C-alpha cells in the first residue's frame, strides 16, 4: 500500500540535503510526499531582517525550492515565512501549530525532520516542533519519525551525546543523480569543494553512508519512533 510521507525542514535546501534521495525514492515507488519548509532562508544574511532588501534572494530561493522538489517528485511543497535563523525568538507554540496544520492536511504515516542536536538553531526548533506535533496521542496516525543529517550543521555540533549516529539507512543508488540535480537547482546555497555543502562532499557522503551498510549510495537517519500496527 502506498504511503503518505511528510518532510519538515527549516530552510530551502535542507529537505534535499537531508533526504532528497529518499524523497525521490518514495515518489518513484508511488508514495505521496509533502514537504514543509518553515523559515524563509535568506534574511539572516544582513545586519537586520529586511525582507524588502532580500526580496530577490527570497524569490530565487522559492523558485529553487519548487524546481528542486519538482525534480524529486514531491506531490506538494509548502513554504512558510518564519524569520531565517531567528526561530529561537519565536514562541515554540507558533511553530508547533504551523507544523500541526501541515500534518493535519497531509496526514502522513512517515515523517522526516532534523536531527534534534544540529548546530543551526532553526533546525533544533523545527525538530522539537515536529516531535511535539507528532506526540503519540491515541488519534495520531504517524507511524515513523526519522531524523536526517544536514551537512554543515549536523557534523559541526560539538559536545558529548550530540553526535549523529544513524541506525536507519535508505538505499538511494537509483536516485542519487536526482538528488544531485535537485541540489544543483539550489545553486546559490551550494559551496565549492572542500566545503561539506559542496556537490562533491555530498556525493562522497552518500557513497560513505552506502558503503557503511553494503550499498552503492544511501541516506542515513536516526529512527526516533516506529509503530507496528
Helices and strands as residue ranges (DSSP letters): E 4-9, H 14-28, E 32-39, G 43-45, H 55-72, E 76-82, G 87-89, H 92-106, E 110-114, H 121-133, E 144-148, E 168-171, H 176-185, G 187-189, H 199-212, E 218-226
